[in-house]
Amino acid sequence: MTRFPAMSARGRLAALAGLLSACALAAGCLGEPKIEDRWTRLDLEATTFTPGQPLNPASACSVEVASTITYRKIVTGYAVMELRASSAINGAQVVLAPDAPRMRMAEDIDRILPNSVSLGRVVRPVTGWDHLIQRFDMKFGAQLPAPTDSSGMPVSVFLLTYLGSGEKIERPNRPDTVIVTPFVSTDMEILPVGMPVVVSGTP
């Protein structure tokens, strides 16, 4: 068995300093993980919509969404899968796709939500913690709009999946509902996801 000479206290301190410097250099070279690996992330796994395939305007449709939430911290609230329409924001102004840059898409969804109306949705209460992955298969009905609004402006339709806080409202002789306030992505470090839905006749 080979034995190495005992190292002096000064030598041990010098070796430790060298090791710490090497670790710091390695961390700098590796860099910070991507934002999609640091923030809670929603992903679309499958939908009833084929990207680019036009749907009939002013008609009812059934929407099925398979999605996942990958948590990076404790989050409690509601998951919303929703079809929304907007004449204030068109599809060319936003970047929405399951593989789109996540920060840009989160910012665009934050803009779409207050500038659009709901065509149909499904809401589920959620609670998650770091590294938990939740999977959802959801279905809801929606009413597609006409290609233009009453003033002749073109209407864009978006399928969005996001998280928010909510208040459950009991309604006599009607199903209960939840008023959801979407989380602001940068405030909560959450990356929502979405995709455009093409309606026939939309300019």
N, C-alpha and C positions, 0 to 999 in steps of 0.2 A: 504494500500500500504506500502510495506516495503522499508524503506530508509536506505541506507548504509552510514556509517560515511564518511565524506569527507576525501580524502587522501592528506597527506602533499606533498609538492613539492619533497622532498627527496624520499618519498615513491613512487611517480609516476615515478621518474627516475629509481628507483630500479626495479619496475614492468616492465618498458619499456625495460630495459637491459635484464631482464629475458625472455621476449617475443622474443626479437631479437635472443638470444642464442638458444631458442627452435626452432625458424624458421630455423636458420642455421643448427642445428642438424638434423631437419626433411629433409632439402634439401640434406644433405649429405647422409642420409639413403635412400632417393628415388633414388639418382644417376642421371647421365646424360641420356637423352633419347637415344635410339638406333640410330645408324647412318642412318638407313633407314627412321627414323622419323625426322632427322635433315638435310639431303641432298636431293636435287632434285632427284626424283626416277622415273625410267621408269619400267613399268611392262608389261609382256605379258599376255593378257587375253585369247587369243585363236589363233591358227595357223592351217594351212592346214596340218601340219606335225604331225604325231603321234610319240612321242618319242620311238626310237628303231626300228621303221618300216623302212626297207631299201627301197630306191628309185632306179630306173634304172639309171645306169651311162650313161654319154654322151647323155643325152636326155633333151628335153625342159620340163619345168614344170611351173605351175601357183602357185604363192605364195599369200596367203591371211593372213593378220595379224591384229588382234584386240589388241590394246595396250592403255596404259594410261601414262600420265606424271603427277606426283604430284610435284608441285613446292614448294620450300622452300625459294626462293628469286627471284628477277627479273632476268629472263634469256631471251635473244633474240638470235635467230639463226635458225638452221634447224634441224628438226627431220628426221632421216634416218632409214628406215627399209631395210635391205640388206642381201643378201646371199653372203657369201665370202668363198673362197677356199684357203687352205694353205698346202704346203708340208714341211714347216719349223716348224710348230706347229701341233701336232696331238691331237685328242680329249682326250687322256689319260693324257695329260700334263696340262689340264685346267679344271676348275670347272664351267660349264655353265648349268643352269637350272632355271626356274622361281622361285624356292624356295631355290636356292643355297645361301650360305653366301655372302652378297652383296659386301663387300669390296674386298674379294678374287675374285669374279666374275668381278668386275670393273677393277682390276689390270690385270686379264687375258685378258679381252677385249682390254685394252690399249696395250697389247702385240700382240694380234692377228691382229689388224687393220693395223699396218705398215708392217706386215709379211704375207699379204694375198692379193688376188686379188678379185675384184668384179665379181660376176656372174649375178647380176641383183639387182635393188634397186628401191625404191620410196623415194622422198624427199619432205618435206613440211616445209614452213616457220612457225616458232612458236615464240610467245611471251607470257610469263607467269610471275606471281608474287606469293608471299607466299600464300600457301593454295589453290591456283587454281588447279583444276584437269581437264586436257584435255583428251578427248577420241578420238582415231583415228581408223578407219577401212580402211585398205589400201590393195591394190592388185597390183602385178607386175609380169612380166615374167622373168624367169631365165633359164640359160643353165647349167645343171649339168655337172661336169667334168668326165673324165675317172677316174678309181680307182687309177691309178698311173700317175705321171708326165713323161716327156720325159726321165728322168734319172732313172726311175723305183722306185722313192720314193712314198710312199702312200700319197694320197691327202685327207685331212679332210675338211669337209664342215660345216660352222656355219651360223646360222640365228642370226643376231645381230640387236639390236635397240639402237641407240645412238644419242647424240646431238653434234652439231658442228657449227662453223662459216662457212659462205659460200660466194661465189662470183658468181653471175649470169652471164653466158656467152651467148651472142646472136650469133647464127650461121645462116648464109644465107642459105635459102632453107631447113633448118633443124630445128627441135624443139630446143628451148633454153635448156641449161643445167646449172647445178650448181656444181661448184667445192667446195666440203665440206672438211674442215679441222676439224677432230674430236677434241672435247674438251678433255683435259687430266683430268681424273676423279678427282684426288686429287687437282688439281689447281682450278677447278670450283665447287668442291663439288657436283658432279653429279654421279649417279649410273646407268650406262647402264645395259642392260639385254640381254641375248642370250641363245641359246640352240644348241647342236650339231645336225647335220642332217646326217643320215646314208646313205651311197651310197653302193649299192651291189658290192661285190668284193673287198672292201677296207680291207686290212689286219687288 
